[in-house]
């Protein structure tokens, strides 16, 4: 069983994301949102997981167009 300290460390680490794990999505050219990569990859085998799991290269700092 994890110690309480280890559990707290995990919770705090989950609050922060590395810059490369934050993606900016351009939704139909109308809205731009920032989302964590792990949210997009949370459903294994989904189209979003396939696109953002690292199998495809994305240029850091650029919006990803979703239509």
N, C-alpha and C positions, 0 to 999 in steps of 0.2 A: 504494500500500500504506500502511495506517495506521501511524503511528509507534507505538512501544511505549508511549509516554506516553498517547496517545489511547486505546489499547486498555485500559490500566490505568484511566483515567478512566471509561470505559464500564462496566467490571467493578464499580468502586466504586459508580457511580450505580445500577447494577442491584440493589445490596444494599439500597438505601433506597427507600421509596415514600412519596409524598405522602399525607397523611391521606385525601384524597378518593379515592385509589386503593386503599385498604384497605376492604373491604366485610365487614360482619358478616352471616352467614347463619344463620337459625334453621331448623334441619333438623327438620321434623315436630313442632316444639314441644318436642323432647327435648334437642337439642344446639345450641350456638351455636359457630360457628367464624369466624375471620377469615381472609380470603383476598384475595390481590391481584387486582385487576380484570383484569390482563393474563393471569393464569392462566385465568380464566373465559372470556376472549375469545381464547384461543390457537387454537381450532379454528374457522376462518371458516365462517360459515353455520350453526353449531350453534345450538340453542335458547339455550344459555347466552350465546353471543356476541351473539345478537340482544337478549337481555334486558339485558346489562350493557355493551354497547359505547357507550352514550350516547344511543341512539335513544329510550329510555324514561327518564323522570325518577325518581330515587329521593331520598328525604329523607335528607340527611346525618345520620349519628349514629343512625339507626334500623335495626333488624335487618330483613333481607329474608327473608320466610317462604318456605321451599321444602318442598313436600310430595311 
